Amino acid sequence: MKQNNPKKWRIISGIVGFGFFIIANFSNIFLGLNVLAGSIQLIVNAFVFIAWIKAYPRCYGFEKFVTFMGVVFPPVMATITIWRVLLPAILN
């Protein structure tokens, strides 16, 4: 199945992954919201990582650099969320 606009889907997935990262790591509005957002963020970032790594070989020039960053940042954000949000919630 051919994607209509793979750039659009990479942008959307990146924004959603970063949005859940922000909610998980910087929100204290409701008790447990950051843990829920952190859990969802791990799932979303797995999708983002897979989508961007599949696109990497088809990109050229500056787009290849941006796509490389899209491959590197989801594991970094997931690690930060696990360390700052999920581990403290599990250990308490």
Sequence and secondary structure as in RCSB ss.txt:
>XXXX:A:sequence
MKQNNPKKWRIISGIVGFGFFIIANFSNIFLGLNVLAGSIQLIVNAFVFIAWIKAYPRCYGFEKFVTFMGVVFPP
VMATITIWRVLLPAILN
>XXXX:A:secstr
   S HHHHHHHHHHHHHHHHHHHHH  SSTTHHHHHHHHHHHHHHHHHHHHHHHGGG  THHHHHHHHHHHHHH
HHHHHHIIIIIHHHHH 
